[in-house]
Amino acid sequence: MDYHRIYIDHIISNFEELKALVFEVLNKGKKSHHAFDTTFDEILDSFFPKKNQLKKKIRINGLDMAIHEFDNWQKKYVFSKGLELAINIDLHEFYLTNINFKGIFTEENFEEFLKDFAFINTVTMFTKVLYDKKLVLIEFYKSNDMTTLSDEDISLTEAIPEELPQIIKDPEASVTTNKIESNIEKNTQEKSIEQILITNNIKKFKTKEKIILLHILYEFTKGDDGIINLDSLSLTDFLKIIAITKDICDITLFESRAGVVSYYNNISTGVNKYNKNQLIKILNQISDKLEVMKITKFAEVVREYPKYIKEKEDSNKKLKDKSAK
């Protein structure tokens, strides 16, 4: 998706909305015989509340740093691609990394954020235009005929000549240059987004949860001696669990006796260190995270693990009772 184009569309729409508001307040002030400075303050007051409300909303969701970093993101790239790449890559990645909507990313959520972000930036840029054009506005305000104030006097093209590309000067112009992206570039961007999501989901697993995952994974290798009596785990799920847990490995296992390595002991002990209620809570949390990553079969095993423990205990008891006879 071309978020850059969506952002531009919001900027253009917001500028038109704010320009209309300026004309409305100027005419109202003129009819009420207000001094220009009073009317000018009323213009600013008319759109600052919404800007501040949106900034607060963004701050609550943990995304306010994007406002401060946006210029720096643009400067990383060549001038002609700065805005486009800052939105499609940096802003998008920042959102994915920091979003607090229960860790769930959707296109709708990001587009809503982009709309709010665009309005905040529009007001900032538009305010600069108003101050730059203040002398012009004063002259028109003093005149007897306010209808002579035209769009050109609060020009969109002069507002942000260095921050937006050609399409801001001609919204109806062809955006062919933006659309001539190779399929490889688009696929790379989509892949990058997916990789960011996967990385973020992996980061949500706590160390103790990774230890339990490895403990349960090992049970699959025991066959009839293990707790889990299921069909073989798929290689895909096996490798995914290894990928999730790879950062907790301890290479001292190669150098020392296994029994003195905490990594080995923790995985060996696994779920046995928790009481029933603690274990159920932790297993449910792990299972929820696995389901988000679409490792559904293993997620079900994790959630039902207490049941497998009970079945194994009952089976061992029966065997013991039978041998005692």
N, C-alpha and C positions, 0 to 999 in steps of 0.2 A: 504494500500500500504506500502511496506517495503522501506521507504526512506533511512534507514540505508544502505541497500544493494545498492541502487542507488548511494549514497554518496561514498561507498567503490569502486564501479566500476569506478566512476569519478577519485578518487584518484589514482587507479592503472593505468588508461589510461593516466592521467596527468604525473605520474612518468615516464612512458615509453616515453612520448613525450619529457619531459625535459632531460632525459638521452640521447636520440638521438641527441638533440640539443647540449648537452655538447660535445659529440664525434665530432660532426660537427664543432663546434667552435674551439675545441682543435686542430683538424687536419688542419683547415684553418689557425689558428695562427702559427702553426708549419711551414707550408709551406711558410708563409709570414715572417718568422724569427722574430716574435714578442716575446718580453719578456713574461715570464709566467704571471706576475702580470697584464700586459696589456690584455692578453688573458683571464685571470680569470675575470677581470672587464667586458670584452665583453660578457662573459657567463652570468654574473648577469644582465647586461644591456639588454640582449636578451629577458628575461622574466619579468623583473620588470615593464616595461610599461603596459603590459596587466594586471598585478596584480593591479597596481595603478588605471588603468582605471575601472576595476571591483569594486574596493573599492569605487571609486567615484560614480559609478552607484548605489551601495548598499546604500551609504550615502545619495544620492539624494532621494532615496525611503524610507528614515527614518529607515533603517534596520542595520546601522553600529554597533549598540550596541551588536548585536549578535556575532560579531568578538571578542569583548572584554570579553563577558560573557561565551563563549563556554567552556572554561576550567572549570569554576565554575560549569556550568551545569553538566559536566561529573563527577565532584567530589561529587555530591549529591548522587550518586548511588554506589552500590558495583562495584568493579573494572571491573569484567567480563562483566557488562552490561552498564557501564558508557557511552561509545560512542553511542551505539545503542539507549539507552533511551534519551540521550541528543539530538539526531537528531529526533527521532520519536515523542518525546513529547515536550521537551523544545524549540528546534529550530522551530518546526512546530507551536507550540502555539504562540511563539514570532512573527512569520510571520503573523499569523492570526490576532493577536492583533494590529500589527503596520503597516500592509501593506497600502500603499497609492494609490494602483491602483483603485481609485474610490470606495474603500471599497469592491471590488469584489474579491473573492478568487476562483482560479481555480487550478486544479492539474498542468496544464501546467505552470502557473505562478510560483508556488512553486518549481517545478522541474527545471525551468530555474534559479531561485534564488539558489537552491541547487548546481547546476552545477557551478555557479560563486563562491559560497561560498567554494566549494571543491577546485577550482583552487587556490584561495587565500591561503587556508590552505596548499595546496600542495607546493606552492612556498616557503612558510615560512618554512615548514619541509625540503624541498629539499635544501634550502639554508644552513640550519644547517648541512645537510649531506656533502655538498660541502666543508664547512669550516672544518668539522671533517676529511674529506678525502684529505685536501689540500696538505699535505706532500706526500701522495701517488700519487696524480695527478702531483705534481712537478717532482717526480722521473720518471714517465712515459713520461712527457713532455720533460725531458732532454734526454731521450733515443732516439736512432735513429729510432726505430721502434714503431710508435704510434699504430700499429695494435694489439700490445700485451695488450692494455688496454681493459678490458672485462667488461661485465655487473656486475660480482661479485665485481669489484673494486668500483662500485657505487651501493651498494646493496640496494634493496628495503626493504628487511627484517631488515637490520640494521638501516634503516632510522628512523623508528618509532616503535621500538619494544614494547613500552608500550602503544601506542595510538590506535593501530589497532589490531583486533582479528586474529585468526589463518588464516582466509581466505585471508588476505593480503600476507601471506607467501606462500600460494598456491591458487592462484585465481581460479584454476580449481577444487579445492576441494569441496566436498559436503558441502552445507550450511544447512544441515538437522537440525542442532541444532538451527539455527535461524528461521527455518520454523515450528518447533514443538511448535507452540503457540496454545493454546486452542481457540475454537470459541468464548468463553466468553471473553477472553482477546482482541481478534480482535474487537469484537462487542463493547466492552467497549471503545476502542481507537477511533473507528469511532463515537460512541455516544459522546465522549468527544470533538471531533472536531466539531461536529454539535452544541453542547452546547456552545462552544466558539464563533462560528459564530452568534448564536442567541443572546448571551449576548452582543456581540459587536454591533449588529444591534440595540438592545434596547438602548444601551448607546448613540446612535446617535440621539435619540429623545430629543429635548430641552424641558425644563419645560413648556414653553408656548404652545408647540405642544401637550404635554400630557394633558394640561388643555383643549385644544380644542377637543381632542379625547374624554375626559370624558363628555364634553358639548354635543357633537354629540351623544355619547352613550346614554345619558339621554333622548334625543329626541325620542329614540326608545321605551321608557317606557310610552310615553304620548298618544299613540294610535292616534285617530283622532284629538286630540288637539295638537299633535306635528307637527313639520315641515316636517318630513320625512314620506312620505306615501308609505311605502314598506312592503313587507312580513316581518315577524318577523326575527330578527337577529338570526343567528345560535348560539347555546350555545358555540360552539368551538370558533367562532370569539369573542363572548362576553368575554370569559375567557382569550383569548389572549390579548385583549385590557386592561383588568384588570391587567394582568401580566406586560404589558408595562408601565402602569401608577402607579403601586402600591407604588413606592418610594416617590410620592408627597403627599400622604395622610397626614392629620393633625388631630391628635387625640384630639386636643382641641375642636373639633366639639362636642365631648361627654360632655364637661364641660361647654360650653358657648352657648349663643344664636346664632343660625346660622348666623344671619345678621351681627354679629361683627367678624366673622371668615373669614379672607381673602381667605382661601382655598375655602370656600363655595361661596363667592362673585365672585371670579375669574371664577369658573366653571359655575356659574349662568349667568354671563355676556358673557362668552365664546367668540364667534366670533364678538360680537357687538362692541367691543372696536377698531376694525380695519376698515379702509376704504376699499373700494372695491378692489383696486389694491393690497393693503397689504394682504388682506384676500386671494385673489386668489393665490398669491405667496406662502403664508404659507401653504394653503391647498394642493397645488401641491407638495410642499416639503414633507409634511406628507404622501400624497398618494404614492409618489415614495418610501418612506421608508417602507410603508406597503406592497407594491408590492414585494419588495425584500424579505420580510418575508412571502410572498405568502398568505397574508390576502387580497385577490383580491376584494372580494365583498365589504368589508368595505372601501377599498381604493377607489373604484369607487364612493361610497356614499360621501366620503370626498371630492373627486375632484369635484363632481357635487353639492356640498352643496349650493353654491350660487343660483343655479337653483331652488333647493327645497325651499329656502327662498323666492325667487321671486314668485314661484307658491303659497306658503302659503299666502303671502301678497296679491296677486291677488284674492285668494279665500276669504280671510277675507274682502276685499274691496267689492266684489260682495255681500257677506252676509250683509254687512253694508248698501249698497245701496238698497238691497232688503227690509231690515227691515225698512229703512227710508220711503219707499213707503207705 
